[in-house]
Amino acid sequence: MNTSTLAGAVAPPTRVRHRVVGLMLALAMITYLDRACIATLAPEIMRDLSLSKEQMSWVYSAFALAYAVFEVPTAWWADRMGTRRVLTRIVLWWSVFTMATAAAFSFTSLVVTRFLFGIGEAGAWPCVARTFSRWIPLAQRGRVQGIFFSGAHLAGGLTPMVALALSAWLGWRAVFIVFGLVGFGWAAVWYRYFRDDPAQHPAVNAAENAIIGEGRGPVAAGHEGWEYWRRLLAHRNTLPLCLAYIPNSCAFYFCITWLPTFLKEKHHFSSISLGLVSGLPLILAVAGDLFGGAATDWAVRRYGLRWGRAGVSAAGNTVAGFAMIGAAFVQHPLVAVGLISLAVAATMFTLGATWSTCLDIGGTHVGVVSAAMNTAGQIGSVFGPPVVIYLLRQFNDWNAPVIGIGILFLLGAACWSFIDPRDRVFD
């Protein structure tokens, strides 16, 4: 064989970026495993710790409050330090306090533990967005975001069945310990394998590095002081993007907090079937994640960046709104579950476009931009659980909070008419 021909051959691109996406997919699944299990175990926790529904709603909100407060600072740190170290700290911290939940002995101890758990998990999603902004070509970002969220929602949907099975065998406290241990293994693999810059990874060749860099902007100079935050908060895209994300967080948090109770009390599902039907919306959301990510990449190629992101997101929110409102009025239990599942799948259909918009307008500062959006979304997570109980008490009917979530979706759809992904925050 001619050695000169071999020497002159161009090496095919390596696929390290695919392994990075795999690690992010595993992170998504572990995140929702640890976050969603408490709702499934709530009846046992409430019984053992003598908690009321109102107290349990504040347990849920304690996590969301900490998550919201520490989201932007953690993302700001990741934008400067890189996600290799910051994500390692995040996963180790939240795994410790997932396990510490098993030691709760009162309402106060449980609230404090879940608040500390929320501090640990804050910034995880913006770190993922920043990782994708440095490792994924522009044309594939929607698809990759869809794959990432599909893993999260698949884990969230399967968690009720896994948690109930383990709880029946080991008890609810042991479930938190088992789930917490998984994060330690992920953190060790992540820190050993990942590099913040693809060019610094020893397994990335020049061909793959060129593919990754397609459409990626240069590393921008850092902004300091009030000017940095003024540009972020005063930009035309920031406020509508933040408002549009609130209904998504509200609906998701309803699924992992009060949905099992809603299905049991309003539609009288048995304990045996509850583990399956309460996880169904998030399992079906996987299809929304995957199709939505592919749809936004296709729409960007066909119609341009604005319609490819804003149009997909507005359409998904509109479908979600009408489906959720419809679920409040149907009497058949399985039809109600089906409509709620459709609503959740429709809003998850928008995630690829929504988070890709953060990458589009955030550039090098995507961590902080996506954290601002995610923090605003946590308004629905913080206040959602207690507001659900308040509306239930006021109207004595589960229809009230379900209709309220549907209306939020329609308002979110309207917000997308003001968002232009072509207009970057830090240019």
C-alpha positions in Angstrom: 0.0 0.0 0.0 1.3 3.5 -0.8 2.4 5.1 2.4 2.2 8.6 0.9 -1.4 8.1 0.2 -2.0 7.2 3.8 -0.1 10.1 5.0 -2.0 12.5 2.9 -5.4 11.1 3.8 -7.7 13.3 5.9 -8.7 11.7 9.2 -12.4 11.4 9.7 -13.9 13.6 12.5 -13.9 12.1 15.9 -17.2 11.8 17.9 -16.3 13.1 21.3 -19.2 15.6 21.1 -21.6 12.7 21.0 -20.2 11.4 24.2 -20.5 14.8 25.8 -24.2 14.8 24.8 -24.5 11.3 26.3 -23.1 12.6 29.6 -25.5 15.5 29.5 -28.4 13.1 28.9 -27.3 11.1 31.9 -27.2 14.3 33.9 -30.7 15.2 32.9 -32.0 11.8 34.0 -30.3 11.9 37.4 -31.5 15.5 37.9 -35.2 14.5 37.5 -34.8 11.3 39.3 -33.7 13.2 42.4 -36.1 16.0 41.9 -39.3 14.1 41.1 -39.2 11.2 43.6 -40.4 13.3 46.6 -43.8 13.9 45.1 -44.3 10.1 44.6 -43.2 9.5 48.2 -45.1 12.4 49.6 -48.0 10.3 51.1 -45.5 8.2 53.2 -43.5 11.3 54.2 -46.6 13.2 55.2 -47.8 10.3 57.3 -44.5 9.6 59.0 -43.7 13.3 59.7 -47.4 14.3 60.4 -47.5 17.0 57.6 -50.5 18.7 56.1 -51.0 19.4 52.4 -50.1 23.1 53.0 -46.9 22.1 54.8 -46.0 19.7 52.0 -46.6 22.4 49.4 -44.0 24.6 51.2 -41.6 21.7 51.2 -41.9 21.7 47.4 -41.5 25.5 47.2 -38.4 25.5 49.4 -36.5 23.7 46.7 -37.8 26.0 44.0 -37.0 29.1 45.9 -33.4 28.2 46.5 -33.1 27.0 42.9 -34.4 30.4 41.7 -32.3 32.5 44.0 -29.0 30.8 43.2 -29.6 30.1 39.5 -28.0 33.3 38.1 -25.0 33.5 40.5 -24.1 29.9 39.7 -24.5 30.4 35.9 -22.4 33.6 36.1 -19.7 31.5 37.9 -19.9 28.9 35.2 -19.5 31.4 32.4 -16.2 32.4 33.9 -14.9 29.2 35.4 -16.2 26.7 32.9 -18.7 23.9 33.4 -16.3 21.1 34.1 -15.7 22.3 37.7 -19.0 24.0 38.3 -21.1 21.1 37.2 -19.0 18.7 39.3 -19.7 20.9 42.4 -23.4 21.1 41.5 -23.9 17.3 41.2 -21.9 16.5 44.3 -23.8 19.1 46.4 -27.3 18.0 45.3 -26.4 14.3 45.8 -25.4 15.0 49.4 -28.7 16.7 50.2 -30.7 14.1 48.3 -29.3 11.6 50.7 -29.8 14.0 53.6 -33.5 14.1 52.9 -33.7 10.5 54.3 -32.7 12.0 57.7 -35.6 14.5 57.9 -37.5 14.2 61.2 -39.9 17.2 61.1 -41.4 19.8 58.9 -38.6 22.3 59.6 -35.8 19.8 58.9 -37.4 18.7 55.7 -37.8 22.3 54.5 -34.2 23.2 55.3 -32.9 20.0 53.6 -34.9 20.6 50.4 -33.8 24.3 50.4 -30.2 23.2 50.5 -30.9 20.6 47.8 -32.2 23.5 45.7 -29.1 25.5 46.2 -27.1 22.6 45.0 -29.1 22.0 41.8 -29.3 25.6 40.9 -27.4 26.4 37.7 -27.4 22.9 36.3 -29.5 23.7 33.2 -27.6 26.9 32.3 -24.4 24.9 32.6 -25.8 22.4 30.1 -26.7 25.3 27.8 -23.2 26.7 28.0 -21.7 23.2 27.4 -23.8 22.9 24.3 -22.9 26.4 23.1 -19.2 25.4 23.1 -19.6 21.8 21.9 -22.6 21.6 19.5 -22.7 23.1 15.9 -25.4 25.8 15.5 -27.4 23.7 13.0 -27.8 20.8 15.5 -28.6 22.7 18.7 -32.4 22.3 18.7 -32.1 18.6 18.1 -29.6 18.2 20.9 -31.7 20.2 23.3 -34.6 18.0 22.5 -32.5 14.9 23.2 -31.4 16.3 26.5 -34.9 17.2 27.7 -36.2 13.8 26.5 -33.9 12.1 29.0 -35.0 14.4 31.8 -38.6 13.8 31.2 -38.3 10.1 30.6 -36.6 9.8 34.0 -39.3 12.0 35.5 -42.0 9.8 34.1 -40.3 6.5 35.2 -39.4 7.8 38.7 -42.9 7.2 40.2 -42.8 3.5 39.3 -39.1 3.1 40.4 -39.6 5.1 43.6 -42.8 3.2 44.6 -41.1 -0.2 43.9 -38.0 0.7 46.0 -40.1 2.2 48.7 -42.2 -1.0 49.1 -39.0 -2.9 49.5 -36.7 -0.5 51.4 -38.9 2.3 52.7 -39.0 5.9 51.6 -35.8 7.0 53.4 -33.7 4.4 51.6 -34.9 5.6 48.3 -33.3 9.0 48.7 -30.0 7.3 49.7 -30.0 5.1 46.6 -30.9 7.9 44.3 -28.2 10.2 45.8 -25.4 7.7 45.3 -26.0 7.7 41.5 -24.8 11.4 41.3 -21.4 10.6 42.8 -20.6 8.2 40.0 -21.7 10.7 37.3 -19.5 13.5 38.9 -16.4 11.3 38.9 -16.8 10.4 35.2 -17.6 14.0 34.2 -14.6 15.6 35.8 -12.2 13.0 34.4 -13.5 13.0 30.8 -14.9 16.5 30.0 -13.0 19.7 28.9 -14.5 23.2 28.7 -13.0 23.8 25.3 -13.2 21.1 22.6 -9.8 22.1 21.3 -8.3 21.1 24.7 -9.8 17.6 24.7 -7.1 15.1 23.8 -9.5 12.9 21.8 -10.9 15.7 19.6 -9.2 15.9 16.2 -9.0 18.9 13.9 -11.9 17.7 11.7 -14.3 17.4 14.7 -13.1 20.7 16.1 -14.0 22.4 12.7 -17.5 20.8 12.8 -18.1 22.0 16.3 -17.0 25.5 15.4 -19.5 25.9 12.6 -21.6 29.0 13.3 -20.1 29.4 16.8 -19.3 33.0 17.6 -15.9 34.0 19.0 -15.3 34.3 22.7 -16.5 37.7 23.7 -14.8 40.0 26.2 -16.4 39.8 29.6 -18.7 42.6 30.8 -18.4 43.9 34.3 -20.4 45.9 36.8 -23.8 47.5 36.2 -23.4 47.7 32.5 -23.4 43.9 32.2 -26.6 43.5 34.1 -28.2 46.6 32.5 -27.6 45.0 29.0 -29.1 41.8 30.2 -32.2 43.1 31.9 -33.0 46.0 29.5 -32.6 44.0 26.3 -35.8 43.6 24.3 -35.7 39.8 24.4 -35.1 39.3 28.1 -38.5 40.1 29.6 -40.8 38.3 27.1 -38.5 35.3 27.2 -38.6 35.1 31.0 -42.4 35.5 31.0 -42.9 32.9 28.3 -41.0 30.3 30.4 -43.2 30.6 33.5 -46.1 28.4 32.4 -43.7 25.6 31.4 -42.2 25.5 34.9 -45.6 25.8 36.5 -46.9 22.8 34.5 -43.9 20.7 35.1 -43.9 21.4 38.8 -47.6 20.5 38.9 -46.7 17.1 37.4 -44.0 16.4 40.0 -45.9 17.7 43.0 -49.7 17.7 43.0 -50.6 15.7 39.9 -50.7 12.3 41.7 -53.0 13.8 44.4 -55.2 15.4 41.7 -55.6 12.1 39.9 -56.4 10.2 43.1 -58.9 12.7 44.6 -60.7 13.9 41.4 -60.5 10.9 39.2 -60.2 8.2 41.9 -57.3 6.2 40.5 -56.2 3.3 42.7 -52.7 3.3 44.2 -51.7 0.5 41.9 -52.4 2.4 38.7 -51.4 5.8 40.1 -47.7 5.1 39.6 -48.2 4.6 35.9 -50.7 7.4 35.1 -49.0 10.1 37.2 -45.8 9.5 35.2 -47.5 9.3 31.8 -47.4 13.0 31.0 -43.6 13.1 31.4 -43.1 9.9 29.5 -45.2 11.2 26.6 -43.3 14.5 26.8 -40.3 12.6 25.5 -41.9 12.6 22.1 -42.5 16.3 22.4 -38.9 16.9 23.3 -37.5 15.0 20.3 -40.0 16.2 17.7 -39.7 19.8 19.0 -36.0 19.8 18.8 -36.0 18.5 15.2 -38.9 20.8 14.3 -37.1 24.0 15.4 -33.9 23.0 13.5 -36.0 22.3 10.3 -38.0 25.5 10.7 -34.8 27.6 11.1 -33.5 26.2 7.8 -36.8 26.7 6.1 -38.1 29.9 7.5 -35.2 31.6 9.2 -34.1 32.0 12.8 -37.0 34.0 14.2 -39.9 31.9 12.9 -37.9 28.7 13.5 -37.7 29.5 17.2 -40.6 31.9 18.0 -43.1 30.2 15.7 -42.5 26.7 17.1 -42.7 27.9 20.7 -45.9 29.9 20.2 -47.6 27.0 18.5 -46.6 24.6 21.3 -47.9 26.9 24.0 -51.2 27.4 22.2 -51.9 23.7 22.0 -50.8 23.2 25.6 -53.2 25.9 26.8 -56.3 24.5 25.1 -55.5 20.9 26.1 -55.0 21.9 29.7 -58.3 23.8 29.9 -60.0 20.9 28.2 -58.7 18.5 30.8 -60.6 20.4 33.5 -64.0 19.8 31.9 -63.8 16.1 30.8 -65.3 13.5 33.2 -63.5 10.3 31.9 -60.3 9.8 33.9 -58.2 8.5 31.1 -59.3 11.3 28.8 -58.3 13.8 31.4 -54.9 12.1 31.8 -54.6 12.1 28.0 -55.3 15.9 27.7 -52.9 16.7 30.5 -50.3 14.5 28.8 -50.9 16.3 25.5 -50.5 19.7 27.2 -47.3 18.7 28.8 -46.0 17.1 25.6 -46.9 20.3 23.7 -45.0 22.6 26.1 -42.0 20.3 26.1 -42.2 20.5 22.3 -41.1 24.1 22.8 -38.0 23.4 24.9 -35.6 22.9 22.0 -36.6 26.2 20.5 -36.7 28.0 23.8 -33.3 26.9 25.1 -31.8 27.3 21.6 -33.0 30.9 21.7 -30.9 31.4 24.8 -27.9 30.0 22.9 -28.7 32.3 19.9 -29.0 35.5 21.9 -26.6 34.7 24.7 -23.4 33.8 22.8 -20.5 33.4 25.3 -22.8 34.6 28.1 -25.4 31.9 27.4 -25.1 30.7 31.0 -26.4 33.9 32.5 -29.0 34.5 29.8 -30.5 31.0 30.2 -30.3 31.4 34.0 -32.3 34.6 33.9 -35.0 32.8 31.9 -34.9 29.7 34.1 -35.0 31.9 37.3 -38.1 33.7 36.1 -39.6 30.3 35.3 -39.1 29.3 38.9 -41.8 31.8 39.8 -44.2 29.1 38.7 -42.3 26.5 40.7 -42.1 28.5 43.9 -45.6 29.7 44.0 -47.3 27.0 42.0 -47.7 24.4 44.7 -49.2 26.7 47.4 -51.4 28.5 44.8 -52.8 25.2 43.6 -53.9 24.4 47.2 -55.2 27.9 47.6 -57.4 27.7 44.5 -58.5 24.2 45.5 -59.6 25.6 48.9 -61.3 28.7 47.4 -63.3 26.8 44.7 -63.4 23.4 46.3 -62.7 22.0 42.8 -59.5 20.8 41.1 -60.7 22.4 37.9 -59.6 25.9 39.1 -55.8 25.3 39.2 -55.9 23.2 36.0 -57.7 26.0 34.1 -55.2 28.6 35.6 -52.3 26.7 34.1 -54.0 26.5 30.8 -54.5 30.3 30.7 -50.8 30.8 31.6 -49.9 28.7 28.5 -51.9 31.0 26.2 -50.3 34.1 27.7 -46.9 32.5 27.2 -47.7 32.0 23.5 -48.5 35.7 23.2 -45.1 36.5 24.7 -43.2 34.9 21.8 -44.5 37.5 19.3 -42.1 39.9 21.0 -39.0 37.7 20.9 -36.4 37.9 18.1 -33.6 35.3 18.4 -31.5 37.3 15.8 -31.0 40.1 18.3 -28.2 39.1 20.6 -27.9 40.4 24.2 -24.1 40.7 24.3 -22.8 41.4 20.8 
